[in-house]
């Protein structure tokens, strides 16, 4: 009888942890969706709302903004939405969520930005690594690193890839709407 109670207790704890993980994964996906929604609405405020009050932001070209606040992030994105990225739309695909601790996650996302008149591109353009923190039941980005995927811009790199890009970036290709 004691074994049955112990087994049932362990089973219930495991089920509770799995449910919590699934719930947190959905909240993290919602945070990534808010980034995409903000970009596609040209709203720096919505885009920046996914970040912690103080966060690091590394742009695809290497610009490194340390300890950026939400207001500055929003203003910077409003500026690029009205200039170099005016009339664009963003596509994101969450590739991987890895919980480092119950309130810290590493999230990998594939992305692409195209003109509003264009459809989702065949290949991803960037790979984003985010460190997210859970605060007050919400997942926010404390570090954002945007890496340009040069493999798709250079035929030699593409042919010499040690793993086919269709395998490395499989979730991008599976996430076709």
BELHUGI-V842928 format. One record per backbone hydrogen bond with DSSP energy under -0.5 kcal/mol. NH is the residue of the N-H (numbers start at 1). CO is the residue of the C=O. If there is no record, write none. Layout:
nh:NH co:CO
nh:NH co:CO
This chain:
nh:5 co:1
nh:6 co:2
nh:7 co:3
nh:8 co:4
nh:9 co:5
nh:10 co:6
nh:11 co:7
nh:12 co:8
nh:13 co:9
nh:14 co:10
nh:15 co:11
nh:16 co:12
nh:17 co:13
nh:18 co:14
nh:19 co:15
nh:20 co:16
nh:21 co:17
nh:22 co:18
nh:23 co:19
nh:24 co:20
nh:25 co:21
nh:26 co:22
nh:27 co:23
nh:28 co:24
nh:29 co:25
nh:30 co:26
nh:31 co:27
nh:32 co:28
nh:33 co:29
nh:34 co:30
nh:35 co:31
nh:36 co:32
nh:37 co:33
nh:38 co:34
nh:39 co:35
nh:40 co:36
nh:41 co:37
nh:42 co:39
nh:43 co:38
nh:44 co:42
nh:47 co:43
nh:48 co:44
nh:49 co:45
nh:50 co:47
nh:51 co:48
nh:52 co:141
nh:55 co:68
nh:56 co:142
nh:57 co:65
nh:58 co:144
nh:59 co:57
nh:59 co:63
nh:62 co:59
nh:65 co:57
nh:65 co:63
nh:66 co:64
nh:68 co:55
nh:68 co:65
nh:73 co:69
nh:74 co:70
nh:75 co:71
nh:76 co:72
nh:77 co:73
nh:78 co:74
nh:79 co:75
nh:80 co:76
nh:81 co:77
nh:82 co:78
nh:83 co:80
nh:85 co:80
nh:86 co:83
nh:88 co:85
nh:89 co:114
nh:91 co:112
nh:93 co:110
nh:95 co:108
nh:96 co:108
nh:98 co:106
nh:100 co:98
nh:100 co:104
nh:101 co:104
nh:104 co:101
nh:105 co:132
nh:106 co:98
nh:107 co:105
nh:107 co:130
nh:108 co:96
nh:109 co:128
nh:110 co:93
nh:111 co:126
nh:112 co:91
nh:114 co:89
nh:116 co:87
nh:118 co:115
nh:125 co:111
nh:126 co:111
nh:127 co:147
nh:128 co:109
nh:129 co:145
nh:130 co:107
nh:130 co:128
nh:131 co:143
nh:132 co:105
nh:132 co:130
nh:133 co:140
nh:134 co:103
nh:135 co:133
nh:135 co:138
nh:138 co:135
nh:140 co:133
nh:140 co:138
nh:141 co:50
nh:142 co:131
nh:143 co:131
nh:144 co:56
nh:145 co:129
nh:146 co:58
nh:147 co:127
nh:147 co:145
nh:148 co:60
nh:148 co:146
nh:149 co:125
nh:150 co:148
nh:152 co:149
nh:153 co:150
nh:154 co:150
nh:158 co:154
nh:159 co:155
nh:160 co:156
nh:161 co:158
nh:167 co:164
nh:168 co:164
nh:169 co:165
nh:170 co:167
nh:172 co:169
nh:173 co:169
nh:174 co:170
nh:175 co:171
nh:176 co:173
